[in-house]
Amino acid sequence: MSTTNTNSSVFDKAYSPITQAVVALGAVLLFIVSAKLIKLSGLMYVPDRFPWMTAASFLLLFAMGNSVFSLAADNMLKYWGRSVYSYLGLAVASGVLAYFTSSMSIDEAGSYRWIYLVLTIGYLVFLGMMAFMRRIVEFAQREEWNHPRIRRGKNKKKK
């Protein structure tokens, strides 16, 4: 038995944005195929717009997860570049998948064009917030160690 206690959180690692996007796209594919099988078997009613809903849902999941994982990145600018390209790739790939499996364009699917737009703007805001929070924490830590506040007691006696 080992006596060392390693409290390693999943949020302590900066997972590759490309890997995150591929996993999200795989989940989109899994959910869409599962929904098609359920619909074909007649077990449950599945709306025709379900593939678009699935694509948008996993796009939101990627946006939130990726922005949280960006806190652990060593090089924030490099991570951001990969993240934005991965997000765009996921948005296009899941949109194409939804288009071919639902046989309707994003315009025919109702308000999903606006949902995609809101998710994209929200993703950029999430990334910006995380970068800002990281900067604040780094500044606070640097100030704490480099320039500690000098505390003087009120009851200090003079010699």
Secondary structure, 3 states (H helix, E strand, C coil): CCCCCCCCCHHHCCCCHHHHHHHHHHHHHHHHHHHHHHHHHCCCCCCCCHHHHHHHHHHHHHHHHHHHHHHHCCCHHHHHHHHHHHHHHHHHHHHHHHHHHHCCCCCCCCCHHHHHHHHHHHHHHHHHHHHHHHHHHHHHHHHHHHCCCCCCCCCCCCC
